[in-house]
Structures are given as structure tokens and as C-alpha cells.
Amino acid sequence: MAFVMMRRDKKDEEDGGNPFKNIEKATVVQEARTFNDQHINTRKCCMILTKLLYLINQGEILATVEATETFFAMTKLFQSKDVTLRRMVYLTIKEMSKLAEDVIIVTSSLTKDMNSKEDLFRASAVRALCMITDGSMLQGIERYLKQAIVDRDRSVASAALVSSLHLSRENFEIVKRWVNEVQQATSSDDHMVQYHALGLLYQIKKNDKLAITKLVSKQARHSLRSPFAHCLMIRIASKIIEDDEDSKGSSLYDYLESCLRHKSEMVVYEAARAIVNLKSVQSKDLSPAVSGIVIEQVAITHPLSVTTCNLDLENLVTDSNRNIATLAITTLLKTGSEASIERLMKQITSFMSEISDEFKTVVVDAIKALCLKFPRKHLTMMNFLSAMLRDEGGYQYKKAIVNTIISIIEENKDAAESGLGHLCEFIEDCEHTSIAVRVLHLLGKEGPKTLSPSKYIRYIYNRVILENSPVRAASICALAKLGAQVPSLKESIVTLLSRCMTDSDDEVRDRATFCVKILQENSLNVSVFGLERALMHYVKTDMVEPFNLKSVPVANTRTESKADVPNVTTIQKSATATASKQDLLAEQLARIPQFASLGPLFKSSDKPIEVTESETEYVVRCVKHIFQKHIVFQFDCTNTLEDQLLENAYVEIEPSDEFEVESTVPVATLAFNVPGTTYTCVSVPEDMDLMTGSFVNTLKFVVKDCDVNTGEADEEGYEDEYVLEDVEVYPADYMQRVLKSNFAASWEELDSEHQSEETYVLSSISTIEDAVKEVTDLLGMQPCERSDKVARDKNSHTLLLAGVYVSGDDVLARARFAMAQGQITMLLTARSQNETPLALVHKAVG
Amino acid sequence: MGLFDRFSGWFRSKKKECNILCIGLDNSGKSTIINRLKPEKTQQLDIVPTIGFSVEKFASRNLSFTVFDMSGQGRYRNLWEHYYKEAQALIFVLDSSDKLRMVVAKDELDSMLKHPEIRHKQIPLLVFANKMDLKDAISSVTCTELMGLKEIANKPWHICASNALTGEGLHEGVEWLTGKS
């Protein structure tokens, strides 16, 4: 037996604390049948009820049938007199009151307990009873509740009052009838009962303004004993004053004022807060409140209302109580002007060492607010903060400082360098792991954006050598981020990381290995948003095939320089800087239901194509969105005619060859100078030869003449159309640029079997430089290994291009240029697993 | 469970325990009867209509009874069945002055006796023909006929006229029950 027990203990320890971790609903419901046993095993039943409560509170859903069955089984526990078990039963009744049916079955048992001699039962029984009653039942138990409200036992009275408060939401009319009992309870000796009774009384009378005023003035005279009740009274009184502008409520104000001299601090604070909060407050009224000892707290919660009493505060700065002085200063800092800051900072510094951590944290918070308010002062603040960082202090305090510095860095780019520098120094000697990890993460994020990222490597790598494993792991990630974003550092970081691959800790080793691999391959250059969207899309399918990373749009390596694109203004303005333009367009498209089935967006053309002259009646620009088997043309139209309103505008496309128009999304109205967008979706033919071509477009719409001044349009409109320029679909549209860091390796991977080669004579181009540019644009692929830079005075050049075809296949191309007798010849070799893009490459050039 | 429980069963107080389910139409006097059977000092003065059920305990010579006193009101009668399973004896209370609703009472009794949890159990059924003191009360013999008690084949049953207010007839019934359990 003992042996078994020991083993169980050991097992419990391994499970780690929560004994309920592994319980299952079905088991518990099954176990609950023990309640039906003739002999009740109290301990066991308590345990089962605990499990049941645990499950319900963890959000486990009990079906009504299950719940009802369990509930009725539980009602049989009423035959046990055990106090603990009975109280568990009360709890379970309360929890299950909304889950099970016919819970009123326990009404009589509860009313019996409510009136029993066992005081331990009574309060809980009242609460449970109120949970299970509904309006129709309430009248039946009304008598008992009224009794309970005026019960001598405080817990019973409180329970009845609070429960009545809850009941009054649904059954106001019934609860209202108990007003006499409640009134009686307000004169109770017990603080809690008095408070609860007052609360309920207010609830009952709150719709009757006169009654409330009477209530307050009456209770204000009969001084309440309970400080809680006082606080509530203050709130009620201030609400009346607030609501009732004209009466001035001078007697009520006197009451508030008298509360300032109450012996309970809570009441004093509440009163001061109420007075300060009053809208109509005059500064002379304020002064008594201000003189209270709680002024600082008040000031902190309501900085604006106390600007007037800054003078008082200045006096308090020199107060011998350092805590008060600190609060005074921070308040001044929060309310003060830019000019006074430096003086105040000096004052704080003088006694910083004398105050406790909590107040230091208050100071830090004040500084944080200041920095955001006056960004120009960041240097002063930063120095001050770094000095504080070096001081002694607890975890909370340091955390507050680091948080402040981080938020300053994020808000204010000028402060970044110095802030990061301070943080680097700080982590050199930081005993708090979580802070160090946080700083390291920040270094990884912000480091690459600074002028010299290399200097952070030393700080970070020192952590790898000196610290515990969580910090080491964070350092590795930070290093990897630096390496990924700063190409010049990549090699040395890979070397550093490879050293970590022998670390003693699993996590550190894993991360190092992972990062090295990622850095060497550079394989995951997809856009994060695109990946997320593609994964979402994938999850919605039945997931038969494994997820194909190639279907994810590639991170656009070129859109770094944000060309200003006027047509997507509305979206772009609201966009965060991190989302690339393509992601925005994709978002926009995804919102249109017709295009939801097209799958993930492969690519959108970079610059909108102007399909009208810029100074014409209607200005239209076109953006091509390439999907797996479709192209969506987005036409951004602007009506430049003041006296016209266009309705139901769409672009009719006459496709060449095999393209088929699938759907159009017209724009409902085009008012003067308000851009609108219409879409046309065409399906792309399978045959490679027919995949490109030009499209003839006509803008069709209904014109309504309208008044220039009022903008009101005529009832009648007439159909009209406007011929737009053609839009071409090029082979390059089906190609996405992608950077291959090791072109040779990728080239070898795709063996020569999947290769096509052809020679071209480029007659119209005169220099190799032009040729490189032309071919790159025609193919829509990314030049790799800087092969787009042509050395001067050379007669030959090799251009290496990489891209992803719409199907997700990698495409590589090598173009060798040679210059002879003023004529350029090009040997173009392309490799890909898929035949179509190979042909497409040649078609593009040919 | 099992062995340990059986041991503890042997060593527990000598009084045998018995679970009784007490049912009947509303206002027939169930709670009053149960209240009467309790020890003098725990008796309540006023009896109000039961909502749901209430658990009471009392003892006779060598038996301790746990009674589930159910509410007799029409809308709660369908909740009785939740307590059938554990019942080791049944008490059915009739208002013998309420001839009009005797049919309803018979209907309720029959549907209980037909219930799968009760049908095959050989548990004693005690019927109290309550309120015998009222002048228009019918005799227990008539009650037996009206309720069709004679048709009950597989259960020992007993009827006794009672007056819960004075306690008359109650102990006769409990004696019978003690003998049968």
C-alpha cells in the first residue's frame, strides 16, 4: 500500500501541479453517478463536484441532458449533513443554474437551509436560491428573502441584499416591494450590510430623482457608519450635482466637503476625487480639496484639473516627506511646460536615491509621458534614464525603465542610436533574464536600421558566451536577424552562429542550426503577409496535398522604394509601413466576393498603366493582377467633368484569342473627382502561345448631367462609352522576381534536361548595358549576383536571372551577351522544371 | 469501493438505512406527515407548499429513514422520476376528502408503477389515506377500490387512514414499513 502511495506521489510531482489537468468531461459525468449511491462518501463527492466546477469554469460545455442528469444526481447530496459537501453543492447549483433544466427542484431544500439553524448554510443558500429563481418563482420565496434582508446575521443580510440587487435587473417590480426591509437594513451596525443596503436602495429608487435627492440628504445627516456606504453616497451625490446644473446642490456640496474631514482615508480620497471631477468646480472650491493629503493621487488621476494648483505643488516639492515630494514633482512633470523640465529633473535627481522603487517607477512613467510629449528633450531624458538604469533597483523598476527606453526608441527615431547604446551597456550586467531577452529582441529588430549595425554584434555575442540559456537563445535570434538584414555582416555572423551549434542547451543549439541554415540558403524570401494569406487559404481547403511554399507570393525585392501611386491612396494611407504594396492590393481584392475563388494572388503589376491621356474627361489607370488561371484588371477611374455624374461604370474588354471575360465588377457611381474602381476578370488560356496579347478596352457608363453648384444630378441619364487605350499582357506578367543568393548552386540543381537554349541577334540595341536592362524587363526576372552591372569597355557579359513562374516553378535564365562589329548577340539559356515558362522566356525575347 | 465499503458497512451504526420516496398530489399532506414523523424538537410549525423536493430524516425502532419529500404540484410531478431509481420504499399520500381528484391520484400512481425504474422492483408501497378527520372523507376501503390497489401484484402494499395534524395512523404505517424493509 505504502509503496503504491509513494509511486502515486512521484507521478503527481511529474505531472507538475495541476491535478485536474487530465480530467475529462465524460469521466466526471460518469463519476457523478456516485451521488445516487445510498451511502454518500463525502470526500469523494466533494472531489467530483470540484472537478465538475473546474470543467465548467474551464469553458467545457455540458449538454442540457448531461447537465440535468448530473444536477439531479447532485440534488441527492442534500441528504448529507456535511458542511463542506453542502457548500460545494451550493456552488455547483449556482454554476449549473443556467445549464441544467428544472433547477427549481432544489427550491424547497434551499429555503429550508436558509431558515436552518446552521449559520454556515444560510448565506450561501440565499445566494444559490436567488440564482435558480425566475420571475414566476420569486413571489413564492419573496417572504423568505424579505426576512433574510433584515436578518441579524450579517452574512445572511449581505447575501440577501446583493442577491436582490442582481434579481432587480430582471424583476424590478418585485424587488421594489422590499423597500421597507432594505431601508431598515441601511441602519444596520455592520459596515458591509449598510453598504449593500444603500446600494440596493439606490438601485430601487434610481429612476425617481426626487426620492434619490431625499435619500442622499437624509443619509448625509444621519452620519453613516460604513466608509463603503460613504463612498457610494459620495458617488451618488456627485452624480446628482452633475446631472442637476441649476440647483447648485449646495447642501450636497457641503456634504462632499464635510467628507474631506472624515476619519477614513478612503472616504477622504473619494470625496476629493468627486470634488475635483465636478465639471462646474471653481478654483476656490478646489482649494479645500487640494489641501487634503491625497492631493497627489488626485493630481495623478486628473492632471488637467490641477494645473491651476501647480503653485501649491511647487511648495510640496520641498516637503520633507520624500514620497509626497516625488508625487508632486511627477505631477508637475506631467502638467508642466517644456521649459521647466530640466529644472525639475535636477530636483528629482537630488533625492532619487532616497525613495523606494515604487515611486521611482512613478517617476519613470512620468518621464515616459514627457518624452512622448516633448520629443526634442529626449537627450536629457535618455541620459537621466541611463543613469537610473545603472542604479540599484528591483525587477519592476528596471523593467519600467527598459520599457520606457524602448517606447522612446519606437516613437522617436533620433533617439534610437543612443537608446540602443544605453541598453547594450545595460545588458552587459543585467541579472533579469526577461529584460535581457527583451533588449536582445529589440537589438535584432532595430539594430539593422542603424548606421553601424556591426557594433551591436559584440554586445550580443558577449551574451552568447556569458549568459544562461534563454538569453543565449535570444542572442542567437538577434544575431540571425542582423545577419539576414545586413548582407555585409552575414558571413561573419554565420561563423559566430556555427560556433553556437555545439551549445549545451537544446533550444540554443536548435536555433543556431536553424538560423545558420536559413542564412546560408536564404530560402524563405516570401512575404510574411502573403504566407499568412496562403496558409489561411490552404487551411480552408481539404488539405489533401501538402502545402506548397511555391504558391506563396515572393517577397517583392524591388518595392522598397515606394513609388508614389496616386490611385491606391485611400488604402495606402491607412496601411502600416510594413505591409508591401502587393499585400495591400491583395487585401483589397480579397474583399470582393467574385474573386474569392481565384486562389492566392500571384502578382500585381508594379506601376499602373495609363489607359487615357492624363488631361482628358475621364482618367483611367489599369493594374493587372495575375492569379493562377485568371487575370483581374483593376481600372481606377476618375471623372474630371464637374457637370457629370457617371453611374454603373465598367470596362468592357474585348480579349484577343482565347481569353474569356468571366465577370465584371462595375462601380456604382463616379462623382466629380472622386476616384472609383471597377474590375474585370478574364480567364487565362492553357496554351502558352495564347497567354499573352493585347486587350481592347472600352469604358461604358450611364451619364447624368448635374448641377455644378449643388451637385444634384438629373433623373434621366443616357448611356455612353469612352474608348481606352489597349492593355498588353506580357510574358513578364507571369513571372515574379526572386533573388537567388547562390545562383550557381540553383542552376546546377535544375539539370540540363530541363533547359532550352537559343541565340538572338539584338539589332535595335547598341550597348550591352541597354541590352541587359531590356532583357531583364522583358523577362520580368531578378538579376542575381550583381550581374546587372556591366563593366565598362567589355565586349561580353553574362546576365543571371531568377524568377518564379505563376505555377510556382522556379525559372532561371542565363544570358550571355557578346558585342561584335557593333552588333549584340545573345545566347539565352533557361532552365525550369516546367516546359511552359521555358517557352515563355523565349517568347518574351523573341 | 467494493471490499472497503462493505467493511465500513458492517461497522457502521447498527441502524439500517432506508431511502423513501414520498409522493402524492399537491395539498395531500406529504410534508405535514413527514414533519410529524420527525423528532419533536426538529418539527416545524408552519408547512408551506414544497417546491421541488426536500430531504428529511427520521428513525423508527431499528431503521433510519431518509425521505425525499417531493412537491405534488402538477408542474413538478414529472420530476419525481429522477428519484425513482434510489427509492427503497414508496409512500403515496392521498387526500381522502378530495374525491374529485382521486382519479388524478390513481393516474399518477399508475404511471409511477409503470415506470421502468419501479415496475420490476419489489419495494413496499405505503398509502396514507390522509385527512381522515374531515367529515366528507372516504374510508380507506373505498380508497383501495378507487385507487385499484388490489391490482398491484409484485409489491407488498398497505393502506392506512391517517390524520397528519394529530399524528393518528402514521405510526401504524411506519411500523408496517419497518417490518417490510
Chai-1 contact restraints between the chains, C-beta under 6 A:
chainA,res_idxA,chainB,res_idxB,connection_type,confidence,min_distance_angstrom,max_distance_angstrom,comment,restraint_id
A,N36,B,E86,contact,1.0,0.0,6.0,A-B,restraint_1
A,F72,B,H82,contact,1.0,0.0,6.0,A-B,restraint_2
A,F78,B,V55,contact,1.0,0.0,6.0,A-B,restraint_3
A,Q79,B,V55,contact,1.0,0.0,6.0,A-B,restraint_4
A,Q79,B,T66,contact,1.0,0.0,6.0,A-B,restraint_5
A,D102,B,L79,contact,1.0,0.0,6.0,A-B,restraint_6
A,I104,B,G52,contact,1.0,0.0,6.0,A-B,restraint_7
A,I105,B,G52,contact,1.0,0.0,6.0,A-B,restraint_8
A,I105,B,L79,contact,1.0,0.0,6.0,A-B,restraint_9
A,V106,B,G52,contact,1.0,0.0,6.0,A-B,restraint_10
A,T107,B,I51,contact,1.0,0.0,6.0,A-B,restraint_11
A,T107,B,G52,contact,1.0,0.0,6.0,A-B,restraint_12
A,S108,B,T50,contact,1.0,0.0,6.0,A-B,restraint_13
A,S108,B,I51,contact,1.0,0.0,6.0,A-B,restraint_14
A,S108,B,G52,contact,1.0,0.0,6.0,A-B,restraint_15
A,S108,B,S54,contact,1.0,0.0,6.0,A-B,restraint_16
A,S109,B,S54,contact,1.0,0.0,6.0,A-B,restraint_17
A,K112,B,S54,contact,1.0,0.0,6.0,A-B,restraint_18
